[in-house]
Amino acid sequence: MGDVATETLSAGCRHPSSSSLSPSSSFHPFVIGVSGGTASGKTTVCDLIIQQLQDHRVVLLSQDSFYRDLTNDELKKVHEYNFDHPDAFDTEQLVETIRNLKSGQSVQVPIYDFKCNQRFSDRSKQVNASEVIIVEGILVFHEQRVRDMMNMKIFVDADPDVRLARRIRRDTVERSRDVHSVLEQYAKFVKPAFDSFILPSKKYADIIIPRGGDNYVAIDLIVQHIRTKLGQHSLCKIYPNLNVIPSTFQTRGMHTLIRDRNISKHDFVFYSDRLIRLVVEHGLGYLPFTEKQVTTSTGSIYNGVDFCKKLCGVSVIRSGESMENALRACCKGIKIGKILTHREGDSTQLIYEKLPKDISARHVLLMDPVLCTGNSASQAIELLIKKGVPESRIIFLNLISAAEGIHCVCKRFPQLKIVTSEVEEEGLDDRSRVIPGLGKFGDRYFGTEAS
């Protein structure tokens, strides 16, 4: 993934688009922390994220707004004051402000005047509760109470010389300071504070962005991930039978590759197989199990579980057959059936089926890489139910699911489980293809797509 260093990210959620939210509203905003050294590009990163999240309500909370008012003695010796030390901030007010925003309350945020080093006594800024809250500042990872309220922590990294040059330009132009005082402050306070407080907090970051705001690839991946989390969570709240595998930059990277129209067939198959394997493994986790004890090689007892034995896979021909190898790799000797449907307009017709004779006694993993309108999936599910398979014993596995298909299947079959690796929020085009989608999966996977 180039310059992006990542760990697994926690899930966010999407919320109603009303202009205000009462404290009693049931919602959990997605809180993003952005930290890094002075002039590292934090503000640029925040601005780019906000610009790209136009379809979501986002508020920016800057730690700079929470600088303490300097006392008269401190003002007299302002050049000796360390503005990069944790004690320079009103952390208690910052914590309370974030908590109130997370609970759905509007807050009044102070406005700090950097020219006179005081808050405006008669001015503040109202910030309303939103579904995405970005908390930005050099020390936002230093305080554990602040860190614990974040769903995603981003550390913006930049070369020290670049940061110093940016700081000189900013402080001389925007804050009316001379170059000598900026350099003196940097050597005496800024650099030691960075080494003592800011750099050590880098270990708490989920994502590290080298080159700051110039790293458009990293920012684009972050925004896509946030969109995915927000969209998926809303549908998961509506349909408890919808299950989306954890989104990481590994899965996002593989999705990026298989969606690229210029990828080679070999690479398309390779990365599709990796994603399919993750979906299959995740889907198997929803099968029933029994407790089992075994004796280990050391003569000790291990308390474990035994897999469900009555299991079979059913692929929707033809693209569903691409998922069979992953299922066979996970479940030795598993039986696999086939279903072929044909869609014309809004109607779907069953053409062919070959299923195990005892399928009614088995748990069924139904496989089709793409869930579009849900019509073909519903036809296959109805056939399985007619064959005696209880709805609750069907797990539908796919790579991407359109929101339309999720609504269709989950409403008609509330006891069935859907396991997918990504939910598409942009809908379907006039030919009922998923947008942005990945094209005709079967043709691309089996190499029969027209050149």
ChimeraX attribute file (.defattr): number of C-alpha atoms within 10 A of each C-alpha:
attribute: neighborCount
match mode: 1-to-1
recipient: residues
	/A:1	12
	/A:2	6
	/A:3	12
	/A:4	16
	/A:5	14
	/A:6	16
	/A:7	12
	/A:8	13
	/A:9	18
	/A:10	16
	/A:11	17
	/A:12	25
	/A:13	23
	/A:14	25
	/A:15	21
	/A:16	15
	/A:17	12
	/A:18	8
	/A:19	9
	/A:20	14
	/A:21	20
	/A:22	11
	/A:23	15
	/A:24	9
	/A:25	13
	/A:26	11
	/A:27	17
	/A:28	17
	/A:29	22
	/A:30	25
	/A:31	25
	/A:32	22
	/A:33	24
	/A:34	28
	/A:35	30
	/A:36	27
	/A:37	28
	/A:38	23
	/A:39	23
	/A:40	26
	/A:41	25
	/A:42	24
	/A:43	19
	/A:44	15
	/A:45	23
	/A:46	19
	/A:47	14
	/A:48	15
	/A:49	20
	/A:50	19
	/A:51	12
	/A:52	14
	/A:53	16
	/A:54	9
	/A:55	10
	/A:56	17
	/A:57	19
	/A:58	20
	/A:59	18
	/A:60	17
	/A:61	18
	/A:62	17
	/A:63	18
	/A:64	20
	/A:65	20
	/A:66	20
	/A:67	23
	/A:68	17
	/A:69	18
	/A:70	16
	/A:71	12
	/A:72	9
	/A:73	8
	/A:74	13
	/A:75	15
	/A:76	11
	/A:77	10
	/A:78	15
	/A:79	13
	/A:80	12
	/A:81	16
	/A:82	16
	/A:83	19
	/A:84	21
	/A:85	18
	/A:86	18
	/A:87	11
	/A:88	16
	/A:89	19
	/A:90	16
	/A:91	20
	/A:92	11
	/A:93	13
	/A:94	22
	/A:95	15
	/A:96	13
	/A:97	19
	/A:98	21
	/A:99	15
	/A:100	16
	/A:101	23
	/A:102	22
	/A:103	19
	/A:104	22
	/A:105	20
	/A:106	19
	/A:107	18
	/A:108	12
	/A:109	18
	/A:110	19
	/A:111	18
	/A:112	20
	/A:113	15
	/A:114	15
	/A:115	10
	/A:116	13
	/A:117	17
	/A:118	16
	/A:119	19
	/A:120	13
	/A:121	9
	/A:122	7
	/A:123	12
	/A:124	15
	/A:125	11
	/A:126	11
	/A:127	16
	/A:128	19
	/A:129	25
	/A:130	29
	/A:131	23
	/A:132	25
	/A:133	23
	/A:134	21
	/A:135	23
	/A:136	23
	/A:137	20
	/A:138	28
	/A:139	26
	/A:140	24
	/A:141	29
	/A:142	18
	/A:143	13
	/A:144	10
	/A:145	14
	/A:146	20
	/A:147	19
	/A:148	9
	/A:149	16
	/A:150	21
	/A:151	17
	/A:152	22
	/A:153	24
	/A:154	23
	/A:155	27
	/A:156	28
	/A:157	22
	/A:158	20
	/A:159	12
	/A:160	14
	/A:161	9
	/A:162	13
	/A:163	17
	/A:164	20
	/A:165	12
	/A:166	15
	/A:167	19
	/A:168	20
	/A:169	17
	/A:170	15
	/A:171	16
	/A:172	14
	/A:173	11
	/A:174	11
	/A:175	13
	/A:176	11
	/A:177	15
	/A:178	13
	/A:179	14
	/A:180	10
	/A:181	14
	/A:182	20
	/A:183	16
	/A:184	12
	/A:185	17
	/A:186	20
	/A:187	12
	/A:188	14
	/A:189	17
	/A:190	21
	/A:191	17
	/A:192	14
	/A:193	21
	/A:194	20
	/A:195	12
	/A:196	12
	/A:197	18
	/A:198	26
	/A:199	18
	/A:200	12
	/A:201	20
	/A:202	21
	/A:203	12
	/A:204	15
	/A:205	21
	/A:206	18
	/A:207	23
	/A:208	24
	/A:209	26
	/A:210	19
	/A:211	17
	/A:212	23
	/A:213	23
	/A:214	13
	/A:215	15
	/A:216	14
	/A:217	14
	/A:218	24
	/A:219	20
	/A:220	14
	/A:221	17
	/A:222	19
	/A:223	17
	/A:224	17
	/A:225	19
	/A:226	25
	/A:227	21
	/A:228	21
	/A:229	23
	/A:230	21
	/A:231	20
	/A:232	23
	/A:233	21
	/A:234	15
	/A:235	21
	/A:236	15
	/A:237	12
	/A:238	11
	/A:239	17
	/A:240	13
	/A:241	20
	/A:242	21
	/A:243	21
	/A:244	23
	/A:245	16
	/A:246	16
	/A:247	18
	/A:248	15
	/A:249	21
	/A:250	14
	/A:251	18
	/A:252	18
	/A:253	13
	/A:254	18
	/A:255	21
	/A:256	13
	/A:257	18
	/A:258	25
	/A:259	16
	/A:260	12
	/A:261	11
	/A:262	9
	/A:263	13
	/A:264	14
	/A:265	15
	/A:266	13
	/A:267	14
	/A:268	23
	/A:269	18
	/A:270	15
	/A:271	18
	/A:272	23
	/A:273	18
	/A:274	13
	/A:275	23
	/A:276	25
	/A:277	19
	/A:278	18
	/A:279	23
	/A:280	26
	/A:281	16
	/A:282	19
	/A:283	22
	/A:284	18
	/A:285	10
	/A:286	13
	/A:287	17
	/A:288	13
	/A:289	13
	/A:290	9
	/A:291	9
	/A:292	11
	/A:293	11
	/A:294	12
	/A:295	10
	/A:296	9
	/A:297	7
	/A:298	6
	/A:299	8
	/A:300	9
	/A:301	11
	/A:302	11
	/A:303	10
	/A:304	11
	/A:305	13
	/A:306	11
	/A:307	15
	/A:308	13
	/A:309	13
	/A:310	14
	/A:311	18
	/A:312	22
	/A:313	26
	/A:314	27
	/A:315	24
	/A:316	22
	/A:317	19
	/A:318	17
	/A:319	20
	/A:320	22
	/A:321	20
	/A:322	23
	/A:323	27
	/A:324	21
	/A:325	13
	/A:326	18
	/A:327	24
	/A:328	15
	/A:329	12
	/A:330	14
	/A:331	18
	/A:332	8
	/A:333	10
	/A:334	15
	/A:335	17
	/A:336	20
	/A:337	20
	/A:338	20
	/A:339	22
	/A:340	18
	/A:341	18
	/A:342	14
	/A:343	11
	/A:344	7
	/A:345	8
	/A:346	9
	/A:347	10
	/A:348	16
	/A:349	14
	/A:350	14
	/A:351	9
	/A:352	11
	/A:353	15
	/A:354	11
	/A:355	16
	/A:356	15
	/A:357	9
	/A:358	12
	/A:359	20
	/A:360	17
	/A:361	15
	/A:362	19
	/A:363	22
	/A:364	26
	/A:365	26
	/A:366	26
	/A:367	29
	/A:368	25
	/A:369	26
	/A:370	26
	/A:371	27
	/A:372	24
	/A:373	23
	/A:374	20
	/A:375	19
	/A:376	24
	/A:377	23
	/A:378	18
	/A:379	18
	/A:380	24
	/A:381	22
	/A:382	16
	/A:383	15
	/A:384	21
	/A:385	15
	/A:386	11
	/A:387	14
	/A:388	14
	/A:389	20
	/A:390	17
	/A:391	18
	/A:392	15
	/A:393	21
	/A:394	23
	/A:395	24
	/A:396	26
	/A:397	29
	/A:398	24
	/A:399	24
	/A:400	22
	/A:401	27
	/A:402	24
	/A:403	22
	/A:404	19
	/A:405	24
	/A:406	23
	/A:407	15
	/A:408	16
	/A:409	23
	/A:410	20
	/A:411	12
	/A:412	13
	/A:413	16
	/A:414	15
	/A:415	16
	/A:416	19
	/A:417	24
	/A:418	25
	/A:419	25
	/A:420	27
	/A:421	23
	/A:422	23
	/A:423	23
	/A:424	23
	/A:425	18
	/A:426	13
	/A:427	19
	/A:428	19
	/A:429	10
	/A:430	6
	/A:431	7
	/A:432	13
	/A:433	18
	/A:434	26
	/A:435	15
	/A:436	14
	/A:437	21
	/A:438	18
	/A:439	17
	/A:440	14
	/A:441	22
	/A:442	19
	/A:443	14
	/A:444	21
	/A:445	21
	/A:446	16
	/A:447	15
	/A:448	10
	/A:449	13
	/A:450	6
	/A:451	4
